[in-house]
Amino acid sequence: MAIPVQDSGGSAILGQIRHSALLRSCRRPLFQPLWRILHRVALFGMNIGPAGSIEGSGEDWALRWCAKQPPAGEPFVLFDGGANFGQYATRALSIVGSRLRIFCFEPSPGSFERLAANLGETPGLRLMPFGLSETDAECELYSYLGGEGEASVVRRDMSHWGITQNRIEKVRLRRLDDVCREEGIKEIDFLKLDVEGHELQALRGAEGMLDARRIRFIQFEFGAPDIEGRTFFKDIYKLLNPNYRIYRIVYHGLAPIDVYGEVHEVFVTTNFLAVSRP
């Protein structure tokens, strides 16, 4: 399985220059505005942050690449966790084509209604009116008008954006392992999780499938919603790493994360891909 990757080296060079007299001088207050700008540019270059657009974030490329990996038989089973109005599902249908069998999970009654209106009659598509978690439960989902795509089971403090999550819906959550057993799903080709800070809990509800390596690829988000959820990238990394190699999705490629480090705790929404180890 040939994977286009970014060079993950450079640590040795940084180690040699980090204590130089020049860098010590550059750490003075005078240079801080410059470093802030360069920091944002570096994050953008690492594709940390541009997660809003399916095409621009690299998600489009990642799904195309995964869909081409052997075995290329039918069907290609995709679980869309956090389907919203069907934006990702629509793109997946155009990429994978007729061999796609897709399950769309959307717990919000309002969003589910729009999802059903958009894709309800699509062949090979199942609509699931609940979300994914580590236990079967009923809970509250918080959102705001126009921000349905950022709905979260944890109420977020978005006051620094002038936003209040003042819409509350009662929703149902279920374990992925249970859904697979009921639906007779033996293997998932691609699991996409965009559940606003609840990714870790959704993965814990799939531990049976994960331990058996019956999920080939997992795309998940990590970012701002994980602050209120008190989830660290380390938590997801430790859960997946024994059976999966983890990559940051970049533009037309993947950047490997072979060793966890505190520098990966960047709470700016970013997409990652976990690839089942041989």
Sequence and secondary structure as in RCSB ss.txt:
>XXXX:A:sequence
MAIPVQDSGGSAILGQIRHSALLRSCRRPLFQPLWRILHRVALFGMNIGPAGSIEGSGEDWALRWCAKQPPAGEP
FVLFDGGANFGQYATRALSIVGSRLRIFCFEPSPGSFERLAANLGETPGLRLMPFGLSETDAECELYSYLGGEGE
ASVVRRDMSHWGITQNRIEKVRLRRLDDVCREEGIKEIDFLKLDVEGHELQALRGAEGMLDARRIRFIQFEFGAP
DIEGRTFFKDIYKLLNPNYRIYRIVYHGLAPIDVYGEVHEVFVTTNFLAVSRP
>XXXX:A:secstr
    B     HHHHHHHTTSHHHHHHTSGGGHHHHHHHHHHHHHHTT S  S TTTTSHHHHHHHHHHSS   S 
EEEEEES TTTHHHHHHHHHHGGGEEEEEE   HHHHHHHHHHHTT TTEEEESSEE SS EEEEEEE TT GGG
 BSS    GGGT    EEEEEEEE HHHHHHHHT   EEEEEE  TT HHHHHHTTHHHHHTT EEEEEEEESTH
HHHHT  HHHHHHHHTTTEEEEEEETTEEEE  S  GGG   S EEEEEEE  
